[in-house]
Amino acid sequence: MRLERQSLKLLTEAIERLEDGFSNLPEIRQDLDLDRMRNVILEVAERMQDNFPYFHPYYAGQMLKPPHPVARLAYALSLWINPNNHALDGGRASSQMEKEAVSQIAEMFGWRTCLGHLCGGGTMANLEALWVSGRLKPGKKILASEQAHYTHRRITEVLGLSFESVACDRQARMDVKALERILRRQEVGTVVATIGTTATGSVDPLSDIVKLQAEYGFRIHADAAYGGYFVLADNLDAETRKAFDCLGGVDSIAIDPHKHGLQPYGCGCILFNDPAVGSLYKHDSPYTYFSSKELHLGEISLECSRAGASAVALWATLRFMPLSRQGEFAEGLAKSRRSAVRLFEKISSDSRFMIPFAPELDIVVWAPSEESASAISRRSREIFSELEKEDIHLAIADLPEALLTNTWPHIKWDQARVTCLRSCLMKPEHLDWVDSIWEKILGVL
Ligand SMILES: *Cc1c(COP(=O)(O)O)cnc(C)c1O
């Protein structure tokens, strides 16, 4: 079997249980044209065959994987109600489940009294964080590293804030010296620390950034959309761990349950350390309103209608696999990281490849050994396409010359960027498959 369906029989049982809660209502006649639906839905199944196999360990490319079966079932089950978490009237149970799930995520960072909610994804979460930053530090700049997600620059354009990017060090992390040079100009309101960059999984040196905050007084927003959950992993390198251990001290955190939290798309999360920022969302409400038990999530969110299903799926997943440092969920993350380390060791001991730095999380970036940026790029694309024919799906990443020039001094930079190979080993099962993926890579050389 390639696509899981053992769990489906639980869905019928659960729908019956859900219906028990409404047995006081008169029955509704249901006349479905099942034959016509069947035709359509089988056509959908055929259309959906046109996809990369994100669910399979042979897919080791972009940040894509299926949700946990329990998330999928809970999401589907909730669609028989279709709650809207904008207001309590639209989804009483799912709003409560959202509050509980968000508190568990917050507790993972040691936060007990924060303000937070789910949202459409990392882009929305970052947008809310930078919107709050702009309100609290009007006229001041937002900084993020050159390897930060491109969304930050675009969000600041939407919000009418000014933005500047900070150079990176050799590990694609924010260069603290470059940061301090900008801070001296006294124009900075917020520094975005990326906790797991999208291209390479690099973690900005948060402990140094926190130290600079004491001197320069800016806000810190952690974009942990990809990497946030790795706070639970027990096998990070010491420096990476140090950054994660500082997360509790930042002002806001964006984290994507739909990336490493085993959720269907449409599930991001924003957390603010100081619940008083809630007052920014609604001018005519005193802050006490927001801390009341009857909080409508729509009062602390920029989005209005939101899928209650996302909250239900997340709640179910956390119930099944709590966010503890010892549990099954943490072990899954540790396995992804072990897969990346294993692939890194294989690549770095083979002279046919070059690897710029060791992975900090579960993303590995490497390149075929060639003499020029153009030759590396060409060969990377060839390997990428050859592997695709073998059903192995990697990704490619374009990195700038400035990032690699000291690491690869022998390379002729005949173009400003170089295309490398990239793998997100996001699935715990990758650990059992990384050797066969490596064999396939060697097979196409
Ligand atoms: C994915 C990602 C984002 C954007 O999040 P979406 O969920 O795709 O909207 C922002 N920052 C980082 C670091 C990411 O990895």
The ligand as an ORCA input file, in Angstrom:
! r2SCAN-3c Opt
* xyz 0 1
  C       7.649     28.678      4.735
  C       8.242     29.848      5.381
  C       7.567     31.073      5.424
  C       6.255     31.295      4.706
  O       5.264     30.514      5.299
  P       3.981     29.982      4.515
  O       3.387     29.035      5.472
  O       4.474     29.351      3.242
  O       3.103     31.155      4.242
  C       8.154     32.116      6.116
  N       9.349     31.961      6.716
  C      10.028     30.796      6.684
  C      11.346     30.705      7.374
  C       9.500     29.697      6.010
  O      10.195     28.548      5.960
*
